[in-house]
């Protein structure tokens, strides 16, 4: 059974790889012997992530690229092919939200900043579709490749306030399933596309929404915990199992799946 989970020597690329979840994905895969490419707009952040991985005995490399720039992504693909000859795993972890695309309790929907809404939609949807498009060409030629997108608890059950984020993450679920069918039917069972749907994990983008400056729960944070049967926010390591499962051959007959890692949030009603 151990060989089924063996990822030793595989090549993975993680967009948003210097972020909270992305860097955790990178560290987890590197511990399993995966050579990990860290894609970030900030080369400094990507290199810092690489240093942390190498300090723990892993192998990684930093790449500066904008996930909304197809030419830059094509260059990344060419660099990987030239150095490694292939790519095995693509994780689309780039994404996020902006305050201007969030509706405040005393704000009307028609007062939302359209520019910020567009940025959130572009980052989450186009920022996943473009890397997938670019590297799917390589996967099609290889007849193998594993794509993992990042969904959200707000995709399946729209959350108040985060309208742009919720709508764009719902699109990720649809795109994941569409691409799973497209690639498997045209290029064979060696190409898989799935998504991980995290529940609530504290990061820089949502910290102020969920925690006070003193570290206590905000009213919104309290509501979320009340609707999470396990009674807590997620820790980065809580996603490790789902990640390794989807990256490994243990899930070789799994495609088009949205795997929830949310402490039971999606299962809760009243």
N, C-alpha and C positions, 0 to 999 in steps of 0.2 A: 504493500500500500504506500510506503514512503516514496517510491519512485513516481507515483501518480502526482504527488505534490511537489516533485523536484523541479525547481526553477533555475538551477545552477547554470550559469552561462547565457541565459536569455538576455536579450537587449530590450529595454523598455524606455519609452519617452513619456515624460509627464509635463503637460502644460500647466502653468500655475504651480510648478513644482517647488517653488520657494515659499508658498503660502502655508497656512496652518495645517490643513489636511494634506495638501500636495507634498509637503516636506515629510509628513508622517508616512505617506504612501511610499515615498522614495526610500526612507530609512528602513521600512519594513521589507521592501523588495531587496534592497542591498544586503540585508542580513541573510537573505535566502540565496545569495550568490548571483543576483541579477545585476547586470551593468546598467546603471540608471542615468538617463539624460534628463537634466533639469532645465526646463524652458521657462524663462522669465523675461519681462521687459527690462528688469534691472539685472545687469550682469553681476553686479556686486552681491545681490541677494542670492542669485543662483550659485555663485562661487562659494559663498558662505555655507550654503546647504551642502555643496560638494565636500567642503572641508570637514563638516561634521560627519558626513558619511565615511570619508576616508579615515578620519580619526578613530572610527569604530571598526576599521578593517574592511569596509566595503569599497566598491568601485563605482565611480560616477563621473559625469562630465557636465559642464555648464554650457548653455546655449542661450544667447540673447535673441529674442524674436517676439514680435507682436502677433498674437493669434488672429488678429483682424487683418493681417497683411499676408496675402497668399504668396507673394514673391519671397518674403523672408522665410516662410514655412517651406517653400520649395528648396531653398538653399540649405535649410536644416536637413531635409530629406537627403539631398545630395551628399552632404557631409557624413551622414550616418552610413549611407550605402558605400561611400568611398572607404570609410574606416572599418566598418563591421560587416559589410556585405548584405545586411538584412536588418529588419526590425521585427520583433515578436509581439510587443505589447505597446499600445497607445492608450494613455489615460488622459482624458480631457478634464483636468481639474481646474482650469482657469474659469473664473466666473465671480459673481458677486452682486452687490446691491449698492445703491447710492441714496443718501438722505433725501435728495430732491425727487426721487421716484417712490418715496414712501409717504403715505397719507397720514398726517397727524390727526389726533382725535378732534381737534377744532378746525380742521381744514376740509374744504370741499374738493371732490375729485377734479372739478374743472379748473382748480387753481394749481394743480400739479405741474411741475416744470417739464415741459415736453422734451427739452434737450436731455435732461437727466434720464427720463424714461427711455429715450432712444439709445442712450449709452448703455443702460442696463440690459435692454433687449439685445443690442448688438453683442455685448460681451458674453452673455449667456448662450444665446442661440448661434449667432454667426461665429463666435469664438469657439464653439464646439463643431459646427458644421465644416468650417474651412480646414482645420487640421484633419478632420475625418476624411474630407474629400482628397486632400493632398496625399495622405498616407495610405488611403484605401487603394490608390493606384499601385503602390508598392506591394501591398498585401495581395492584390489581385494577381500580380505577376508571380509572387511567391507561392500562391495557392494556400497561404496561411497568414494568420494575423488575428490579434485579439484586441478589440476596442472596448474600453470601459468609460462610460460617461458618468457625470455626477448630477444626479437629480436632487430632489429636496422633499422634505415632508410637506412643503407648501405646494407641491405640484399636484398631488392627488386630492388634497383638502385645502383649498385656497384659504390663506390666513388673512385676517384683517390687516390693513395698513400697507403691507408689502405687495402692492398690486403688480408692479412691473416685474419684480422678482418671481412672484407666483406664476404669472402668465408665461414668462420665459422658461421657467423650469418645467412647466407642464408641456411646453413644446419639446423639451429635451426628451421626455418620456416617449412622445409620439415619434420623434426622430430616431430614437434608439430602436424602436420596434420596426420602423420603416427600413432603416439601414440593415438590420438583422436579416430581414426578408430579402432585400435587394442583393446583398453580398453573398448570402448562402445559395440563393437560386442561380445567380449568374456565375459564381466563382467557386462554389463547392463548400463542403462542410468544414473546411479548415479555417474559414473566416467567421468570426463570432462578434456580436455586438451586444453588450449588456450595460446596465446602469446600476450604480449604488445610490440609494436614496437615504441620505443621513437624516436623522432627527435633529435635535438641537444640540449643537456643539458650540461652545463659547469661542468666538474669534473677535478680531478687532472690529469687524463690520457690524456685529450684532451685540457687542458687549454692553453698550449704553442702553440698548433696548431691553436687555434682560437682567442687568445688574446695576445697582447704584454705585457711585464712586467708592462707597465703603465695602462693596462686595456683597451686599444683600440683594435679595430678589426684588425686582421692580414688580408692579402689579401685573404686567404682561408676563414676566418671568414666573410669577406665581401661578398664573393660569396655565402656562405650559407644563409646569411640574405637576399641577393637579390633573392634567390630562395625559400624563406619562406614567403608566402603571409601575414602572421601575423607580419612579420618584426622584430622578436626577437628570442632569444634562449628560450628554455623552462625553467620554474621554477619547482623545485621538486613537488610542490603542484598541478601542472597541470596534473599529472598522477593520482591523487586521484580518480577522477570520474571513469576512466577506471578500476582501481584496484578494487574499491568497487563494481562496476557492475559485473565484472567477478567472484569476490569472493562470491557474494550473489545469492540467488535463483531467482533473477530477470533475470539471464542469464542461467537458468537451461536447456534451449533447445539450448544453444550455445556451440559448441565444434568444434575444428579444425580451429578456427578463429584467424587471426593475426590482432589485433586491433591497428591501427596507432594513435599515439598521437604526431603529428609533426608540428602543425601550418600550415598544408597544403603543406609541402615540397614535399610529394610524388605525389601530384596532379599537381605540377607545371612543365611546359615545357618551352616555350619561350613567 
